[in-house]
Amino acid sequence: MATRSRIAIETTDDSGNKVIKSIYCHFDGYASGVGKMLMDNYQDRVKVESLISLGDISFLREEITPTGPHSFNYPQKGVTVAYHRDRGEKLKSPRINSSVREFFLSDIEEYGYLFTEEGEWLFKSTHAPRSQDPMTLESHFSLQ
């Protein structure tokens, strides 16, 4: 069974407007899965941008780019599996939201993760009250 999530980045579009770009992730969306993977392996803006450019993904791993044989059915260990690159599906452009607030109030699946302009990961679960603000992943893990 899948625990779905959205992974997003706060960035600027071609017109200079701040936007949130996000992709869908099918598996392991809970904080101890995708959240921990993002905290441990995706602290660099360029790497997060590369992840978002893959489009929707099946599951997130430490690396984005395979160094050897890799496919949807036979993924290279430690490499993210994307629907377009690895299964040949049509590339879905990232979903665009106009603000951090709008992103977290939209359909974030079960969990939403956002890499801010300041380089911080924000996190929110749909199990939390809708009015509750997202928290940093760092503070989430420090509470455990």
N, CA, C and O atoms as a GROMACS GRO file, in nm:
protein
  576
    1MET      N    1   0.083  -0.118   0.000
    1MET     CA    2   0.000   0.000   0.000
    1MET      C    3   0.088   0.125   0.000
    1MET      O    4   0.193   0.128   0.065
    2ALA      N    5   0.046   0.224  -0.071
    2ALA     CA    6   0.126   0.346  -0.088
    2ALA      C    7   0.091   0.451   0.016
    2ALA      O    8  -0.024   0.461   0.060
    3THR      N    9   0.191   0.529   0.053
    3THR     CA   10   0.171   0.650   0.133
    3THR      C   11   0.220   0.765   0.046
    3THR      O   12   0.340   0.789   0.034
    4ARG      N   13   0.125   0.834  -0.014
    4ARG     CA   14   0.154   0.933  -0.116
    4ARG      C   15   0.194   1.068  -0.058
    4ARG      O   16   0.154   1.105   0.052
    5SER      N   17   0.274   1.141  -0.136
    5SER     CA   18   0.318   1.274  -0.091
    5SER      C   19   0.344   1.363  -0.211
    5SER      O   20   0.346   1.318  -0.326
    6ARG      N   21   0.363   1.491  -0.183
    6ARG     CA   22   0.408   1.588  -0.283
    6ARG      C   23   0.537   1.650  -0.233
    6ARG      O   24   0.550   1.683  -0.115
    7ILE      N   25   0.631   1.664  -0.325
    7ILE     CA   26   0.761   1.725  -0.296
    7ILE      C   27   0.768   1.853  -0.378
    7ILE      O   28   0.745   1.851  -0.499
    8ALA      N   29   0.802   1.964  -0.312
    8ALA     CA   30   0.794   2.094  -0.379
    8ALA      C   31   0.919   2.177  -0.353
    8ALA      O   32   0.997   2.152  -0.261
    9ILE      N   33   0.934   2.278  -0.438
    9ILE     CA   34   1.041   2.376  -0.422
    9ILE      C   35   0.984   2.515  -0.443
    9ILE      O   36   0.903   2.538  -0.533
   10GLU      N   37   1.026   2.608  -0.358
   10GLU     CA   38   0.989   2.749  -0.372
   10GLU      C   39   1.092   2.812  -0.466
   10GLU      O   40   1.212   2.808  -0.438
   11THR      N   41   1.045   2.870  -0.575
   11THR     CA   42   1.136   2.921  -0.677
   11THR      C   43   1.075   3.042  -0.747
   11THR      O   44   0.972   3.093  -0.704
   12THR      N   45   1.137   3.086  -0.854
   12THR     CA   46   1.089   3.200  -0.932
   12THR      C   47   1.062   3.154  -1.074
   12THR      O   48   1.144   3.082  -1.132
   13ASP      N   49   0.948   3.194  -1.131
   13ASP     CA   50   0.918   3.156  -1.269
   13ASP      C   51   0.988   3.249  -1.368
   13ASP      O   52   1.062   3.339  -1.328
   14ASP      N   53   0.966   3.226  -1.496
   14ASP     CA   54   1.033   3.305  -1.601
   14ASP      C   55   0.998   3.452  -1.597
   14ASP      O   56   1.072   3.536  -1.649
   15SER      N   57   0.884   3.486  -1.536
   15SER     CA   58   0.841   3.626  -1.526
   15SER      C   59   0.890   3.694  -1.399
   15SER      O   60   0.863   3.811  -1.377
   16GLY      N   61   0.963   3.619  -1.316
   16GLY     CA   62   1.014   3.675  -1.191
   16GLY      C   63   0.919   3.662  -1.074
   16GLY      O   64   0.944   3.720  -0.968
   17ASN      N   65   0.810   3.587  -1.091
   17ASN     CA   66   0.713   3.568  -0.983
   17ASN      C   67   0.752   3.447  -0.898
   17ASN      O   68   0.797   3.345  -0.950
   18LYS      N   69   0.735   3.460  -0.766
   18LYS     CA   70   0.759   3.346  -0.678
   18LYS      C   71   0.649   3.242  -0.701
   18LYS      O   72   0.531   3.276  -0.705
   19VAL      N   73   0.690   3.117  -0.715
   19VAL     CA   74   0.596   3.006  -0.734
   19VAL      C   75   0.646   2.884  -0.657
   19VAL      O   76   0.762   2.876  -0.616
   20ILE      N   77   0.555   2.791  -0.639
   20ILE     CA   78   0.586   2.662  -0.580
   20ILE      C   79   0.565   2.558  -0.688
   20ILE      O   80   0.456   2.549  -0.745
   21LYS      N   81   0.669   2.479  -0.718
   21LYS     CA   82   0.660   2.370  -0.815
   21LYS      C   83   0.666   2.240  -0.738
   21LYS      O   84   0.753   2.221  -0.654
   22SER      N   85   0.572   2.149  -0.768
   22SER     CA   86   0.572   2.023  -0.693
   22SER      C   87   0.548   1.903  -0.784
   22SER      O   88   0.488   1.914  -0.891
   23ILE      N   89   0.597   1.789  -0.736
   23ILE     CA   90   0.577   1.661  -0.802
   23ILE      C   91   0.513   1.563  -0.704
   23ILE      O   92   0.517   1.582  -0.583
   24TYR      N   93   0.455   1.459  -0.760
   24TYR     CA   94   0.391   1.352  -0.684
   24TYR      C   95   0.494   1.243  -0.656
   24TYR      O   96   0.577   1.210  -0.741
   25CYS      N   97   0.488   1.187  -0.536
   25CYS     CA   98   0.569   1.070  -0.499
   25CYS      C   99   0.474   0.964  -0.445
   25CYS      O  100   0.396   0.990  -0.353
   26HIS      N  101   0.480   0.843  -0.501
   26HIS     CA  102   0.382   0.740  -0.468
   26HIS      C  103   0.409   0.666  -0.337
   26HIS      O  104   0.316   0.643  -0.259
   27PHE      N  105   0.532   0.629  -0.310
   27PHE     CA  106   0.562   0.544  -0.195
   27PHE      C  107   0.635   0.616  -0.082
   27PHE      O  108   0.708   0.712  -0.104
   28ASP      N  109   0.613   0.567   0.040
   28ASP     CA  110   0.690   0.604   0.160
   28ASP      C  111   0.683   0.752   0.194
   28ASP      O  112   0.782   0.809   0.241
   29GLY      N  113   0.568   0.817   0.173
   29GLY     CA  114   0.554   0.960   0.190
   29GLY      C  115   0.562   1.011   0.333
   29GLY      O  116   0.580   1.131   0.353
   30TYR      N  117   0.550   0.925   0.432
   30TYR     CA  118   0.553   0.966   0.572
   30TYR      C  119   0.690   1.027   0.607
   30TYR      O  120   0.787   1.009   0.534
   31ALA      N  121   0.694   1.098   0.717
   31ALA     CA  122   0.816   1.172   0.755
   31ALA      C  123   0.938   1.082   0.772
   31ALA      O  124   1.049   1.122   0.736
   32SER      N  125   0.920   0.962   0.824
   32SER     CA  126   1.035   0.874   0.844
   32SER      C  127   1.080   0.808   0.714
   32SER      O  128   1.184   0.741   0.711
   33GLY      N  129   1.004   0.826   0.605
   33GLY     CA  130   1.043   0.776   0.473
   33GLY      C  131   1.095   0.890   0.388
   33GLY      O  132   1.214   0.922   0.391
   34VAL      N  133   1.004   0.953   0.310
   34VAL     CA  134   1.043   1.064   0.222
   34VAL      C  135   1.104   1.179   0.302
   34VAL      O  136   1.205   1.236   0.260
   35GLY      N  137   1.045   1.212   0.415
   35GLY     CA  138   1.098   1.324   0.494
   35GLY      C  139   1.242   1.303   0.534
   35GLY      O  140   1.325   1.393   0.519
   36LYS      N  141   1.274   1.186   0.585
   36LYS     CA  142   1.412   1.155   0.627
   36LYS      C  143   1.504   1.154   0.506
   36LYS      O  144   1.617   1.202   0.513
   37MET      N  145   1.457   1.098   0.395
   37MET     CA  146   1.539   1.093   0.273
   37MET      C  147   1.572   1.235   0.225
   37MET      O  148   1.685   1.262   0.185
   38LEU      N  149   1.473   1.324   0.230
   38LEU     CA  150   1.497   1.463   0.190
   38LEU      C  151   1.595   1.532   0.284
   38LEU      O  152   1.687   1.601   0.238
   39MET      N  153   1.577   1.514   0.414
   39MET     CA  154   1.667   1.577   0.512
   39MET      C  155   1.811   1.528   0.497
   39MET      O  156   1.906   1.606   0.507
   40ASP      N  157   1.828   1.400   0.471
   40ASP     CA  158   1.961   1.341   0.466
   40ASP      C  159   2.032   1.360   0.332
   40ASP      O  160   2.155   1.360   0.326
   41ASN      N  161   1.955   1.375   0.223
   41ASN     CA  162   2.015   1.368   0.090
   41ASN      C  163   1.982   1.482  -0.005
   41ASN      O  164   2.039   1.491  -0.113
   42TYR      N  165   1.890   1.570   0.034
   42TYR     CA  166   1.845   1.676  -0.058
   42TYR      C  167   1.849   1.813   0.011
   42TYR      O  168   1.745   1.877   0.029
   43GLN      N  169   1.968   1.856   0.048
   43GLN     CA  170   1.987   1.986   0.111
   43GLN      C  171   2.042   2.089   0.014
   43GLN      O  172   2.058   2.206   0.049
   44ASP      N  173   2.071   2.047  -0.107
   44ASP     CA  174   2.128   2.133  -0.210
   44ASP      C  175   2.019   2.174  -0.309
   44ASP      O  176   1.951   2.088  -0.365
   45ARG      N  177   2.001   2.304  -0.330
   45ARG     CA  178   1.896   2.356  -0.418
   45ARG      C  179   1.903   2.295  -0.559
   45ARG      O  180   1.800   2.260  -0.616
   46VAL      N  181   2.022   2.283  -0.614
   46VAL     CA  182   2.037   2.229  -0.750
   46VAL      C  183   1.988   2.084  -0.755
   46VAL      O  184   1.924   2.044  -0.852
   47LYS      N  185   2.018   2.008  -0.652
   47LYS     CA  186   1.973   1.868  -0.648
   47LYS      C  187   1.821   1.861  -0.635
   47LYS      O  188   1.758   1.776  -0.698
   48VAL      N  189   1.762   1.949  -0.555
   48VAL     CA  190   1.616   1.952  -0.541
   48VAL      C  191   1.552   1.993  -0.674
   48VAL      O  192   1.451   1.935  -0.715
   49GLU      N  193   1.609   2.090  -0.742
   49GLU     CA  194   1.558   2.131  -0.874
   49GLU      C  195   1.565   2.015  -0.973
   49GLU      O  196   1.474   1.995  -1.053
   50SER      N  197   1.674   1.938  -0.969
   50SER     CA  198   1.688   1.821  -1.056
   50SER      C  199   1.582   1.716  -1.026
   50SER      O  200   1.527   1.654  -1.117
   51LEU      N  201   1.554   1.698  -0.898
   51LEU     CA  202   1.449   1.604  -0.859
   51LEU      C  203   1.314   1.648  -0.915
   51LEU      O  204   1.242   1.567  -0.973
   52ILE      N  205   1.280   1.774  -0.898
   52ILE     CA  206   1.151   1.826  -0.947
   52ILE      C  207   1.142   1.811  -1.099
   52ILE      O  208   1.035   1.784  -1.152
   53SER      N  209   1.254   1.829  -1.168
   53SER     CA  210   1.252   1.820  -1.315
   53SER      C  211   1.226   1.679  -1.366
   53SER      O  212   1.191   1.661  -1.483
   54LEU      N  213   1.240   1.577  -1.280
   54LEU     CA  214   1.207   1.440  -1.320
   54LEU      C  215   1.057   1.422  -1.344
   54LEU      O  216   1.017   1.330  -1.416
   55GLY      N  217   0.976   1.508  -1.286
   55GLY     CA  218   0.832   1.485  -1.289
   55GLY      C  219   0.794   1.388  -1.179
   55GLY      O  220   0.874   1.361  -1.089
   56ASP      N  221   0.674   1.335  -1.186
   56ASP     CA  222   0.624   1.246  -1.082
   56ASP      C  223   0.713   1.123  -1.066
   56ASP      O  224   0.769   1.071  -1.163
   57ILE      N  225   0.725   1.078  -0.941
   57ILE     CA  226   0.813   0.965  -0.911
   57ILE      C  227   0.737   0.854  -0.838
   57ILE      O  228   0.636   0.878  -0.772
   58SER      N  229   0.788   0.734  -0.853
   58SER     CA  230   0.732   0.620  -0.782
   58SER      C  231   0.787   0.617  -0.640
   58SER      O  232   0.712   0.607  -0.544
   59PHE      N  233   0.921   0.624  -0.629
   59PHE     CA  234   0.980   0.634  -0.497
   59PHE      C  235   1.110   0.713  -0.499
   59PHE      O  236   1.180   0.720  -0.600
   60LEU      N  237   1.139   0.774  -0.386
   60LEU     CA  238   1.255   0.861  -0.368
   60LEU      C  239   1.369   0.782  -0.305
   60LEU      O  240   1.350   0.709  -0.208
   61ARG      N  241   1.488   0.799  -0.362
   61ARG     CA  242   1.607   0.740  -0.304
   61ARG      C  243   1.716   0.846  -0.294
   61ARG      O  244   1.693   0.962  -0.326
   62GLU      N  245   1.834   0.806  -0.251
   62GLU     CA  246   1.943   0.899  -0.224
   62GLU      C  247   1.989   0.975  -0.349
   62GLU      O  248   2.022   1.093  -0.340
   63GLU      N  249   1.991   0.909  -0.462
   63GLU     CA  250   2.044   0.968  -0.585
   63GLU      C  251   1.934   0.987  -0.689
   63GLU      O  252   1.830   0.922  -0.684
   64ILE      N  253   1.959   1.076  -0.783
   64ILE     CA  254   1.865   1.105  -0.891
   64ILE      C  255   1.906   1.035  -1.020
   64ILE      O  256   1.823   0.976  -1.089
   65THR      N  257   2.035   1.041  -1.051
   65THR     CA  258   2.085   0.993  -1.180
   65THR      C  259   2.151   0.856  -1.165
   65THR      O  260   2.242   0.839  -1.084
   66PRO      N  261   2.104   0.759  -1.244
   66PRO     CA  262   2.167   0.627  -1.238
   66PRO      C  263   2.307   0.630  -1.299
   66PRO      O  264   2.335   0.710  -1.389
   67THR      N  265   2.393   0.545  -1.249
   67THR     CA  266   2.529   0.533  -1.303
   67THR      C  267   2.547   0.401  -1.377
   67THR      O  268   2.654   0.374  -1.430
   68GLY      N  269   2.443   0.320  -1.380
   68GLY     CA  270   2.447   0.191  -1.448
   68GLY      C  271   2.307   0.156  -1.496
   68GLY      O  272   2.220   0.243  -1.504
   69PRO      N  273   2.285   0.028  -1.526
   69PRO     CA  274   2.152  -0.014  -1.571
   69PRO      C  275   2.045   0.023  -1.468
   69PRO      O  276   2.062   0.002  -1.348
   70HIS      N  277   1.935   0.078  -1.519
   70HIS     CA  278   1.828   0.127  -1.430
   70HIS      C  279   1.699   0.134  -1.510
   70HIS      O  280   1.696   0.189  -1.620
   71SER      N  281   1.592   0.080  -1.454
   71SER     CA  282   1.460   0.090  -1.516
   71SER      C  283   1.355   0.085  -1.407
   71SER      O  284   1.386   0.065  -1.289
   72PHE      N  285   1.230   0.105  -1.445
   72PHE     CA  286   1.122   0.101  -1.348
   72PHE      C  287   1.115  -0.035  -1.279
   72PHE      O  288   1.101  -0.043  -1.157
   73ASN      N  289   1.126  -0.141  -1.356
   73ASN     CA  290   1.115  -0.276  -1.300
   73ASN      C  291   1.244  -0.327  -1.236
   73ASN      O  292   1.241  -0.414  -1.150
   74TYR      N  293   1.357  -0.270  -1.280
   74TYR     CA  294   1.487  -0.312  -1.228
   74TYR      C  295   1.570  -0.189  -1.192
   74TYR      O  296   1.668  -0.158  -1.259
   75PRO      N  297   1.531  -0.119  -1.086
   75PRO     CA  298   1.602   0.004  -1.050
   75PRO      C  299   1.740  -0.024  -0.993
   75PRO      O  300   1.765  -0.126  -0.928
   76GLN      N  301   1.830   0.071  -1.020
   76GLN     CA  302   1.962   0.064  -0.958
   76GLN      C  303   1.945   0.098  -0.811
   76GLN      O  304   1.870   0.189  -0.776
   77LYS      N  305   2.014   0.026  -0.725
   77LYS     CA  306   2.003   0.049  -0.582
   77LYS      C  307   2.039   0.195  -0.549
   77LYS      O  308   2.140   0.247  -0.596
   78GLY      N  309   1.955   0.259  -0.468
   78GLY     CA  310   1.981   0.393  -0.422
   78GLY      C  311   1.945   0.504  -0.520
   78GLY      O  312   1.979   0.620  -0.496
   79VAL      N  313   1.876   0.470  -0.630
   79VAL     CA  314   1.841   0.569  -0.732
   79VAL      C  315   1.689   0.586  -0.739
   79VAL      O  316   1.615   0.488  -0.744
   80THR      N  317   1.645   0.711  -0.738
   80THR     CA  318   1.503   0.746  -0.748
   80THR      C  319   1.443   0.689  -0.876
   80THR      O  320   1.508   0.686  -0.980
   81VAL      N  321   1.319   0.643  -0.866
   81VAL     CA  322   1.248   0.587  -0.982
   81VAL      C  323   1.139   0.684  -1.024
   81VAL      O  324   1.049   0.717  -0.947
   82ALA      N  325   1.148   0.730  -1.152
   82ALA     CA  326   1.055   0.828  -1.207
   82ALA      C  327   0.967   0.763  -1.313
   82ALA      O  328   1.011   0.676  -1.387
   83TYR      N  329   0.842   0.807  -1.319
   83TYR     CA  330   0.748   0.749  -1.415
   83TYR      C  331   0.788   0.779  -1.560
   83TYR      O  332   0.779   0.691  -1.644
   84HIS      N  333   0.832   0.899  -1.589
   84HIS     CA  334   0.867   0.936  -1.727
   84HIS      C  335   0.998   0.870  -1.769
   84HIS      O  336   1.003   0.796  -1.867
   85ARG      N  337   1.104   0.898  -1.696
   85ARG     CA  338   1.236   0.848  -1.733
   85ARG      C  339   1.245   0.696  -1.730
   85ARG      O  340   1.305   0.636  -1.818
   86ASP      N  341   1.184   0.634  -1.628
   86ASP     CA  342   1.208   0.492  -1.604
   86ASP      C  343   1.096   0.399  -1.650
   86ASP      O  344   1.117   0.278  -1.658
   87ARG      N  345   0.978   0.454  -1.680
   87ARG     CA  346   0.868   0.369  -1.727
   87ARG      C  347   0.816   0.417  -1.862
   87ARG      O  348   0.728   0.354  -1.921
   88GLY      N  349   0.870   0.528  -1.911
   88GLY     CA  350   0.831   0.576  -2.043
   88GLY      C  351   0.698   0.649  -2.050
   88GLY      O  352   0.646   0.670  -2.159
   89GLU      N  353   0.643   0.686  -1.935
   89GLU     CA  354   0.517   0.761  -1.935
   89GLU      C  355   0.541   0.904  -1.981
   89GLU      O  356   0.654   0.954  -1.977
   90LYS      N  357   0.436   0.969  -2.024
   90LYS     CA  358   0.444   1.109  -2.064
   90LYS      C  359   0.489   1.193  -1.944
   90LYS      O  360   0.440   1.174  -1.832
   91LEU      N  361   0.582   1.286  -1.968
   91LEU     CA  362   0.631   1.372  -1.860
   91LEU      C  363   0.521   1.466  -1.815
   91LEU      O  364   0.462   1.540  -1.895
   92LYS      N  365   0.493   1.463  -1.686
   92LYS     CA  366   0.398   1.558  -1.627
   92LYS      C  367   0.476   1.675  -1.573
   92LYS      O  368   0.566   1.659  -1.491
   93SER      N  369   0.442   1.794  -1.619
   93SER     CA  370   0.507   1.913  -1.567
   93SER      C  371   0.473   1.928  -1.420
   93SER      O  372   0.366   1.885  -1.376
   94PRO      N  373   0.563   1.989  -1.342
   94PRO     CA  374   0.532   2.011  -1.201
   94PRO      C  375   0.404   2.093  -1.184
   94PRO      O  376   0.375   2.181  -1.264
   95ARG      N  377   0.330   2.062  -1.079
   95ARG     CA  378   0.213   2.143  -1.045
   95ARG      C  379   0.262   2.276  -0.990
   95ARG      O  380   0.361   2.280  -0.916
   96ILE      N  381   0.194   2.384  -1.024
   96ILE     CA  382   0.233   2.517  -0.981
   96ILE      C  383   0.131   2.572  -0.881
   96ILE      O  384   0.010   2.569  -0.906
   97ASN      N  385   0.181   2.620  -0.769
   97ASN     CA  386   0.100   2.696  -0.672
   97ASN      C  387   0.165   2.832  -0.657
   97ASN      O  388   0.285   2.848  -0.680
   98SER      N  389   0.084   2.931  -0.619
   98SER     CA  390   0.136   3.068  -0.615
   98SER      C  391   0.199   3.107  -0.482
   98SER      O  392   0.262   3.212  -0.472
   99SER      N  393   0.183   3.024  -0.380
   99SER     CA  394   0.240   3.057  -0.249
   99SER      C  395   0.258   2.931  -0.165
   99SER      O  396   0.202   2.826  -0.194
  100VAL      N  397   0.338   2.946  -0.061
  100VAL     CA  398   0.357   2.836   0.034
  100VAL      C  399   0.223   2.797   0.096
  100VAL      O  400   0.190   2.679   0.105
  101ARG      N  401   0.147   2.895   0.136
  101ARG     CA  402   0.016   2.870   0.197
  101ARG      C  403  -0.076   2.793   0.102
  101ARG      O  404  -0.140   2.696   0.140
  102GLU      N  405  -0.081   2.840  -0.023
  102GLU     CA  406  -0.167   2.773  -0.121
  102GLU      C  407  -0.123   2.628  -0.142
  102GLU      O  408  -0.208   2.539  -0.153
  103PHE      N  409   0.008   2.604  -0.148
  103PHE     CA  410   0.058   2.467  -0.164
  103PHE      C  411   0.008   2.378  -0.051
  103PHE      O  412  -0.047   2.270  -0.076
  104PHE      N  413   0.027   2.421   0.073
  104PHE     CA  414  -0.009   2.336   0.186
  104PHE      C  415  -0.160   2.323   0.205
  104PHE      O  416  -0.205   2.228   0.269
  105LEU      N  417  -0.238   2.414   0.150
  105LEU     CA  418  -0.384   2.402   0.156
  105LEU      C  419  -0.439   2.323   0.038
  105LEU      O  420  -0.556   2.285   0.038
  106SER      N  421  -0.356   2.298  -0.063
  106SER     CA  422  -0.400   2.222  -0.180
  106SER      C  423  -0.391   2.073  -0.151
  106SER      O  424  -0.364   2.032  -0.038
  107ASP      N  425  -0.412   1.992  -0.252
  107ASP     CA  426  -0.403   1.847  -0.236
  107ASP      C  427  -0.256   1.808  -0.231
  107ASP      O  428  -0.191   1.793  -0.335
  108ILE      N  429  -0.205   1.790  -0.110
  108ILE     CA  430  -0.065   1.748  -0.092
  108ILE      C  431  -0.058   1.597  -0.076
  108ILE      O  432   0.041   1.544  -0.024
  109GLU      N  433  -0.161   1.527  -0.121
  109GLU     CA  434  -0.173   1.382  -0.103
  109GLU      C  435  -0.189   1.356   0.046
  109GLU      O  436  -0.283   1.408   0.107
  110GLU      N  437  -0.099   1.279   0.108
  110GLU     CA  438  -0.106   1.256   0.252
  110GLU      C  439  -0.004   1.339   0.329
  110GLU      O  440  -0.025   1.376   0.445
  111TYR      N  441   0.108   1.368   0.262
  111TYR     CA  442   0.214   1.448   0.322
  111TYR      C  443   0.269   1.544   0.218
  111TYR      O  444   0.280   1.510   0.100
  112GLY      N  445   0.304   1.665   0.261
  112GLY     CA  446   0.361   1.764   0.172
  112GLY      C  447   0.495   1.811   0.225
  112GLY      O  448   0.512   1.833   0.345
  113TYR      N  449   0.591   1.825   0.134
  113TYR     CA  450   0.726   1.870   0.168
  113TYR      C  451   0.763   1.985   0.077
  113TYR      O  452   0.739   1.979  -0.044
  114LEU      N  453   0.819   2.090   0.133
  114LEU     CA  454   0.853   2.209   0.055
  114LEU      C  455   0.993   2.257   0.090
  114LEU      O  456   1.022   2.285   0.207
  115PHE      N  457   1.080   2.268  -0.011
  115PHE     CA  458   1.214   2.324   0.006
  115PHE      C  459   1.202   2.474  -0.017
  115PHE      O  460   1.170   2.517  -0.128
  116THR      N  461   1.227   2.554   0.086
  116THR     CA  462   1.206   2.698   0.080
  116THR      C  463   1.322   2.770   0.012
  116THR      O  464   1.428   2.711  -0.013
  117GLU      N  465   1.300   2.897  -0.019
  117GLU     CA  466   1.408   2.979  -0.076
  117GLU      C  467   1.528   2.985   0.018
  117GLU      O  468   1.641   3.001  -0.026
  118GLU      N  469   1.503   2.973   0.147
  118GLU     CA  470   1.610   2.978   0.248
  118GLU      C  471   1.682   2.844   0.264
  118GLU      O  472   1.777   2.833   0.342
  119GLY      N  473   1.637   2.741   0.192
  119GLY     CA  474   1.702   2.611   0.199
  119GLY      C  475   1.657   2.526   0.316
  119GLY      O  476   1.733   2.442   0.364
  120GLU      N  477   1.535   2.546   0.360
  120GLU     CA  478   1.480   2.471   0.473
  120GLU      C  479   1.364   2.385   0.422
  120GLU      O  480   1.287   2.428   0.336
  121TRP      N  481   1.352   2.264   0.474
  121TRP     CA  482   1.240   2.178   0.439
  121TRP      C  483   1.124   2.201   0.533
  121TRP      O  484   1.139   2.189   0.655
  122LEU      N  485   1.005   2.234   0.478
  122LEU     CA  486   0.881   2.242   0.554
  122LEU      C  487   0.802   2.115   0.528
  122LEU      O  488   0.815   2.052   0.424
  123PHE      N  489   0.718   2.079   0.626
  123PHE     CA  490   0.646   1.951   0.622
  123PHE      C  491   0.508   1.969   0.682
  123PHE      O  492   0.489   2.041   0.780
  124LYS      N  493   0.410   1.901   0.621
  124LYS     CA  494   0.276   1.898   0.680
  124LYS      C  495   0.207   1.768   0.640
  124LYS      O  496   0.223   1.719   0.528
  125SER      N  497   0.132   1.715   0.732
  125SER     CA  498   0.052   1.596   0.709
  125SER      C  499  -0.094   1.636   0.693
  125SER      O  500  -0.140   1.730   0.758
  126THR      N  501  -0.166   1.567   0.607
  126THR     CA  502  -0.308   1.595   0.593
  126THR      C  503  -0.386   1.545   0.714
  126THR      O  504  -0.505   1.573   0.728
  127HIS      N  505  -0.320   1.471   0.802
  127HIS     CA  506  -0.384   1.425   0.925
  127HIS      C  507  -0.387   1.536   1.031
  127HIS      O  508  -0.460   1.526   1.130
  128ALA      N  509  -0.308   1.640   1.008
  128ALA     CA  510  -0.307   1.756   1.100
  128ALA      C  511  -0.425   1.847   1.066
  128ALA      O  512  -0.475   1.843   0.954
  129PRO      N  513  -0.470   1.928   1.162
  129PRO     CA  514  -0.578   2.023   1.132
  129PRO      C  515  -0.539   2.113   1.015
  129PRO      O  516  -0.424   2.155   1.003
  130ARG      N  517  -0.635   2.140   0.929
  130ARG     CA  518  -0.609   2.223   0.810
  130ARG      C  519  -0.550   2.359   0.845
  130ARG      O  520  -0.470   2.414   0.770
  131SER      N  521  -0.590   2.411   0.961
  131SER     CA  522  -0.543   2.544   1.003
  131SER      C  523  -0.401   2.542   1.059
  131SER      O  524  -0.340   2.648   1.076
  132GLN      N  525  -0.348   2.423   1.088
  132GLN     CA  526  -0.214   2.413   1.145
  132GLN      C  527  -0.110   2.449   1.041
  132GLN      O  528  -0.116   2.403   0.927
  133ASP      N  529  -0.013   2.532   1.081
  133ASP     CA  530   0.096   2.569   0.991
  133ASP      C  531   0.190   2.451   0.971
  133ASP      O  532   0.201   2.365   1.059
  134PRO      N  533   0.258   2.448   0.856
  134PRO     CA  534   0.360   2.344   0.838
  134PRO      C  535   0.475   2.367   0.936
  134PRO      O  536   0.495   2.479   0.984
  135MET      N  537   0.548   2.261   0.965
  135MET     CA  538   0.664   2.273   1.053
  135MET      C  539   0.789   2.236   0.975
  135MET      O  540   0.781   2.173   0.869
  136THR      N  541   0.904   2.274   1.026
  136THR     CA  542   1.027   2.234   0.958
  136THR      C  543   1.051   2.086   0.985
  136THR      O  544   1.015   2.034   1.091
  137LEU      N  545   1.110   2.019   0.888
  137LEU     CA  546   1.144   1.878   0.910
  137LEU      C  547   1.244   1.866   1.023
  137LEU      O  548   1.238   1.772   1.102
  138GLU      N  549   1.334   1.962   1.031
  138GLU     CA  550   1.434   1.961   1.138
  138GLU      C  551   1.366   1.960   1.275
  138GLU      O  552   1.404   1.881   1.362
  139SER      N  553   1.267   2.046   1.294
  139SER     CA  554   1.198   2.048   1.424
  139SER      C  555   1.115   1.922   1.444
  139SER      O  556   1.102   1.874   1.557
  140HIS      N  557   1.058   1.868   1.338
  140HIS     CA  558   0.981   1.743   1.350
  140HIS      C  559   1.070   1.631   1.404
  140HIS      O  560   1.031   1.559   1.496
  141PHE      N  561   1.190   1.618   1.347
  141PHE     CA  562   1.279   1.510   1.389
  141PHE      C  563   1.339   1.538   1.528
  141PHE      O  564   1.372   1.443   1.600
  142SER      N  565   1.355   1.663   1.565
  142SER     CA  566   1.409   1.693   1.698
  142SER      C  567   1.307   1.664   1.808
  142SER      O  568   1.345   1.645   1.924
  143LEU      N  569   1.178   1.658   1.773
  143LEU     CA  570   1.073   1.625   1.871
  143LEU      C  571   1.065   1.477   1.899
  143LEU      O  572   1.006   1.435   1.998
  144GLN      N  573   1.125   1.397   1.813
  144GLN     CA  574   1.115   1.251   1.830
  144GLN      C  575   1.224   1.196   1.917
  144GLN      O  576   1.229   1.075   1.940
   0.00000   0.00000   0.00000
